[in-house]
């Protein structure tokens, strides 16, 4: 397992191979990731605890047990309404991130 500190919390890569990637993400209340899209990466999000808002081409608040599929090209940003843990299952393109806006200067 690989663990990375992020400005919004912690990212744990639980498994990555040539077919898929599974991450567990801990996002702090009031924080959000960059507004982004992907050229190749397809993602599915599953909330474990907390409340997660996903905005961009979609606008939804996710609670524990909720699942959301983000197809290739969908503009999205995750924001934690409460301290939140969620799973991201995706295709394995880890560097496929096109940042549109970012609170932490990473655009």
HELIX and SHEET records of a PDB file:
SHEET    1   A 6 UNK A   2  UNK A   6  0                                        
SHEET    2   A 6 UNK A   9  UNK A  16 -1                                        
SHEET    3   A 6 UNK A  21  UNK A  27 -1                                        
SHEET    4   A 6 UNK A  84  UNK A  90 -1                                        
SHEET    5   A 6 UNK A  43  UNK A  49 -1                                        
SHEET    6   A 6 UNK A  67  UNK A  70 -1                                        
SHEET    1   B 2 UNK A  35  UNK A  37  0                                        
SHEET    2   B 2 UNK A  98  UNK A 101 -1                                        
SHEET    1   C 3 UNK A  60  UNK A  63  0                                        
SHEET    2   C 3 UNK A  51  UNK A  56 -1                                        
SHEET    3   C 3 UNK A  76  UNK A  80 -1                                        
END                                                                             
